[in-house]
Amino acid sequence: MSFSNALPASSPAGAMPDGKEGATPPGTGRSGPDSAMQVPATMAPSLRARRLMRACDRAALATAQRPADDGTGTGAAGWPYPSLVLVAFDHDGSPLLLLSTLADHTRNLLADGRVGLLFDGTAGLAQPLTGARLSVLGRAERSDDPIHRARYLRRHPDATFYAGFADFAIYRVAVERAHLVAGFGRIHWLSAAELDLPAAAPALAAGEAALLDRLNGEGYGPRLGPATDGDGESWSLTGIDPEGCDLRRGGYVARVDFEQRIHDPESAKLTLDTLIRPQDGSGQPGGSTSGTEKAGTATAGDEGA
């Protein structure tokens, strides 16, 4: 398993989505998601794209500006309207957004469901244009599925402060195509089929919450997450999907990617058991690694299933 960087989450405890980013926590670096792991040149663009997307907890959202209801700003109708959103993902990789109908971007997508999402993997790089970024195009629709809501709120627990307001709802983005820029000259358009998002995993979805409670109760988070100086909060698991798991430590998030896709709680537990540090905290997750102590988002292996 190799490591890349632990990323600061989008908002500190108790803050609304526009809260300030925190400082880098002890024991973690600040280079981008690919900086601390050598990404093989042979890694398939689809795998690179999926891993980059799932590692991000935020994105730039582009919607088509609608004609204003009150007659103001009508000159902007039809223009791309960019905004910042927090993101989680369904088990099948579909982005999940928590949006308010009071926001312009929500009113825009209710009029025209086509959206774009930019996932940025260049944070902290001395030469950002050498880093990876992914543009995802899809259609957003409101979801009242309680599993979608639970996945989002586990990844963004601060959002529970406002998620219950009547104007907020979860929106799922059905991905239609993606554009990966993995560095200079490494550019790929990917259809939804080529992106190869995993199929739905109903058994995993049904058992995820109970499995997370069990794993966190048994201290898997600190044994999977990036090494820290041991001060303050420890890492906890916030989600498990067919391709990996998500972790949070205070205002920071990390990601562990699996070498093979899993589809149920039993296979998830077996996979995680091969990746955790020894109980005494010695060593790195998964034993031999190419990462460093200051690494963050963990990636198990370099090949997808």
Summary of the structure (lengths in Angstrom):
residues: 305
radius of gyration: 18.8
end to end distance: 15.4
largest distance: 64.3
contacts: 1006
relative contact order: 0.21
helix: 25%
strand: 28%
